Amino acid sequence: MKRIFQTAVNTNHLDYIILLLRITVAVFMITHAIPKMYKLIAGGEIQFPDPLGMGPTVSLVLAVFAELICSILIGFGFLTRLAAFPLIITMAVAAFIVHAGDPFKQKELSLMYLILYIVLFFIGSGKYSVDYFISKKKK
Protein backbone atom coordinates (compact mmCIF):
# COMPACT_ATOMS: atom_id res chain seq x y z
CA MET A 1 0.00 0.00 0.00
CA LYS A 2 2.81 2.40 0.89
CA ARG A 3 4.46 1.77 -2.50
CA ILE A 4 1.23 2.57 -4.38
CA PHE A 5 0.91 5.87 -2.50
CA GLN A 6 4.54 6.76 -3.25
CA THR A 7 4.00 6.10 -6.97
CA ALA A 8 0.85 8.24 -7.02
CA VAL A 9 2.74 11.13 -5.44
CA ASN A 10 5.47 11.00 -8.08
CA THR A 11 6.05 14.56 -9.31
CA ASN A 12 5.62 13.54 -12.94
CA HIS A 13 2.23 12.04 -12.15
CA LEU A 14 1.21 15.16 -10.28
CA ASP A 15 2.08 17.29 -13.30
CA TYR A 16 -0.16 15.13 -15.49
CA ILE A 17 -2.95 15.41 -12.92
CA ILE A 18 -2.57 19.20 -12.84
CA LEU A 19 -2.66 19.27 -16.65
CA LEU A 20 -5.84 17.17 -16.66
CA LEU A 21 -7.39 19.39 -13.99
CA ARG A 22 -6.51 22.60 -15.83
CA ILE A 23 -7.83 21.48 -19.20
CA THR A 24 -10.98 19.89 -17.78
CA VAL A 25 -12.00 22.83 -15.62
CA ALA A 26 -11.22 25.26 -18.48
CA VAL A 27 -13.30 23.40 -21.06
CA PHE A 28 -16.20 22.89 -18.65
CA MET A 29 -16.25 26.56 -17.62
CA ILE A 30 -16.06 27.73 -21.24
CA THR A 31 -19.35 25.92 -21.84
CA HIS A 32 -20.88 28.27 -19.25
CA ALA A 33 -19.18 31.33 -20.74
CA ILE A 34 -20.33 30.90 -24.35
CA PRO A 35 -24.06 31.55 -23.70
CA LYS A 36 -23.12 34.62 -21.64
CA MET A 37 -20.88 35.86 -24.45
CA TYR A 38 -23.78 35.52 -26.90
CA LYS A 39 -25.89 37.72 -24.59
CA LEU A 40 -23.23 40.42 -24.92
CA ILE A 41 -22.92 40.07 -28.69
CA ALA A 42 -26.69 40.00 -29.31
CA GLY A 43 -27.13 43.49 -27.92
CA GLY A 44 -30.43 44.77 -26.66
CA GLU A 45 -31.43 44.83 -23.02
CA ILE A 46 -29.23 42.59 -20.92
CA GLN A 47 -30.96 40.35 -18.40
CA PHE A 48 -28.24 39.29 -15.98
CA PRO A 49 -27.93 39.29 -12.18
CA ASP A 50 -26.33 42.39 -10.67
CA PRO A 51 -25.14 41.05 -7.30
CA LEU A 52 -22.61 43.80 -6.57
CA GLY A 53 -24.62 46.78 -7.83
CA MET A 54 -22.38 47.56 -10.81
CA GLY A 55 -25.15 47.11 -13.35
CA PRO A 56 -26.14 44.02 -15.30
CA THR A 57 -23.92 44.88 -18.30
CA VAL A 58 -20.77 45.32 -16.22
CA SER A 59 -21.58 42.17 -14.24
CA LEU A 60 -22.03 40.20 -17.47
CA VAL A 61 -18.79 41.56 -18.98
CA LEU A 62 -16.86 40.61 -15.84
CA ALA A 63 -18.42 37.13 -15.79
CA VAL A 64 -17.56 36.58 -19.47
CA PHE A 65 -14.01 37.83 -18.91
CA ALA A 66 -13.50 35.47 -15.98
CA GLU A 67 -15.29 32.45 -17.42
CA LEU A 68 -13.97 32.72 -20.98
CA ILE A 69 -10.66 34.58 -21.06
CA CYS A 70 -9.35 33.36 -17.71
CA SER A 71 -10.45 29.79 -18.48
CA ILE A 72 -8.53 29.86 -21.76
CA LEU A 73 -5.44 31.09 -19.89
CA ILE A 74 -5.82 28.32 -17.32
CA GLY A 75 -6.30 25.71 -20.05
CA PHE A 76 -2.97 26.68 -21.60
CA GLY A 77 -1.33 27.11 -18.22
CA PHE A 78 -0.48 30.75 -18.88
CA LEU A 79 -0.63 33.13 -15.91
CA THR A 80 -2.54 30.38 -14.13
CA ARG A 81 -2.51 31.80 -10.62
CA LEU A 82 -3.43 35.26 -11.85
CA ALA A 83 -6.20 33.85 -14.08
CA ALA A 84 -7.60 31.77 -11.22
CA PHE A 85 -8.18 34.85 -9.07
CA PRO A 86 -11.07 36.39 -11.12
CA LEU A 87 -12.63 32.94 -11.34
CA ILE A 88 -12.40 32.51 -7.57
CA ILE A 89 -14.18 35.83 -7.13
CA THR A 90 -16.82 34.97 -9.76
CA MET A 91 -17.58 31.58 -8.21
CA ALA A 92 -17.66 33.02 -4.67
CA VAL A 93 -20.14 35.68 -5.81
CA ALA A 94 -22.22 33.03 -7.58
CA ALA A 95 -22.27 30.70 -4.57
CA PHE A 96 -22.54 33.13 -1.68
CA ILE A 97 -24.40 36.11 -3.15
CA VAL A 98 -26.37 35.11 -6.27
CA HIS A 99 -27.42 31.73 -4.83
CA ALA A 100 -27.28 32.75 -1.15
CA GLY A 101 -30.92 31.91 -0.46
CA ASP A 102 -31.07 28.90 -2.76
CA PRO A 103 -30.85 25.27 -1.67
CA PHE A 104 -27.44 23.59 -1.70
CA LYS A 105 -28.16 21.92 -5.04
CA GLN A 106 -28.21 25.38 -6.70
CA LYS A 107 -24.87 26.33 -5.09
CA GLU A 108 -23.13 23.02 -5.59
CA LEU A 109 -21.63 23.64 -9.03
CA SER A 110 -20.27 27.09 -8.21
CA LEU A 111 -18.81 25.74 -4.96
CA MET A 112 -17.16 22.87 -6.84
CA TYR A 113 -15.59 25.31 -9.30
CA LEU A 114 -14.58 27.59 -6.43
CA ILE A 115 -12.65 24.79 -4.74
CA LEU A 116 -10.96 23.78 -8.02
CA TYR A 117 -9.85 27.35 -8.71
CA ILE A 118 -8.53 27.73 -5.17
CA VAL A 119 -6.52 24.53 -5.66
CA LEU A 120 -5.14 25.81 -8.98
CA PHE A 121 -4.31 29.15 -7.36
CA PHE A 122 -2.14 27.38 -4.78
CA ILE A 123 -0.56 24.62 -6.87
CA GLY A 124 -0.01 26.62 -10.05
CA SER A 125 0.08 25.34 -13.60
CA GLY A 126 2.51 22.44 -13.26
CA LYS A 127 5.23 21.26 -15.60
CA TYR A 128 3.09 20.92 -18.72
CA SER A 129 2.19 24.56 -19.17
CA VAL A 130 3.17 27.79 -20.87
CA ASP A 131 4.16 29.17 -17.46
CA TYR A 132 6.70 26.37 -16.98
CA PHE A 133 8.02 26.76 -20.53
CA ILE A 134 8.55 30.50 -20.01
CA SER A 135 10.24 29.99 -16.64
CA LYS A 136 12.65 27.46 -18.20
CA LYS A 137 13.56 29.89 -21.03
CA LYS A 138 14.47 32.60 -18.50
CA LYS A 139 17.07 30.37 -16.82
N, C-alpha and C positions, 0 to 999 in steps of 0.2 A: 504494500500500500504506500509506504514511504517513497519508494522508487517511482511510482506512478505520479505522485504529487510533485516530485522533483522534476520529472519530465515535463509536466504541464506548466511549470513555472519557468521553464527555459526561456531566456530572453527572446530568442528567435520566434518561439511560439507566441509569446506575448505581442510581439510586433505584428504577427499575422492576425491575432485577435483584435488588436487596435485597428488595423486596416479594415477588417470585416465590420467592426463596430462603426467606424467612420463612414464607410460607404453605405452601409445599411441605413443608418440614421439619416444620412443626407438624402438618399433616394426617397425614403419614406416621408420625410418632411417636405420635400419638393412637391410631392403629390398633394399636400395641403396648401402649398404656396401658389400653385398654378391657378386654381379657381379664384383666389384673391387677386392675382395679377390680372386676370381677365376683367374683374370688377373695375380695376383702375383703368384699363385700356378702353373699356366699353364707354366710359364717360357717363354723363347723366348724374342723377342724384345717387350718392353712395350710401348704402345701407350697411353700416358696420358698427360694432360696439365702440363706444368711446369711454373706456374705463378710467382714463386719467385726465379727462376733460380737455384734451388737445384738439378735439374735433374728429369726426369720423374719417375724414380724408387723411389727416396726418396719422391717425392710428392705423389705418389701412396701409399707408406707405411704409410705416415703420415695421408692420407685421410682414409685408412682402419683402422688405429689405432683409429682415432677420431670417425669415423662412426660406427665401430663395437664394439671395446672394451669399449669406453666411453659410447656408447648407452646401452650396457649391464649393466654397472655400474649404469647409470641413471635409467634404468628399475627396478633394485633391490633397488635403493635408497641408494647406497653405494658410499661415496665420491662424492656426487651429484654435489656440487659446483665446486669441482676440475675437475670432468669429464665434466662439462658443458663448461669449459674454452677452451679446444681444439676444441670443436664443434662450439663455437662462432667464433673462429679464422677461422676454415674451412669454415663456412657458409659466413663469411665476405669476405674471399678470393674468394669464388665462386660467390657471388653477385657483389662485387665491382671491382674485378680484372678479373676473368675468363669471366664473362658475362658483363663486363663494357660497351662494345659497342653494346650489344644486346638490343632488345626491352624489355619492362617491363615484358612481359609474360615469357621470358626466366629467368628473375631474381626472379620472384615472389616466387617460391618454396624455394629457398635458403634464401630469405628475411623472409619468414614465419618461417622457422626453426630458423633463427637467432634470431628473436623476442622471440620465445618459449624458446630457450636456455638462453637468457638474463633473462627472467622471472624466469626460474629455478635457475639460478645463484643467483638471489636476494632472492627468497623465500625459497630455499633449498628443502629438500626432503620430509618434512612433517612428520606426526606422523606414517604413515604406511610405514616404510622404515628400512633398515638395519642401517642407520645412527642413527635413533631415538632409535632403540633397543640397539645399542652399547652405546649411551649416557646415557641411563637408567641404564645399567649394571655398569657403572663407578660410579654412585651415591650411 
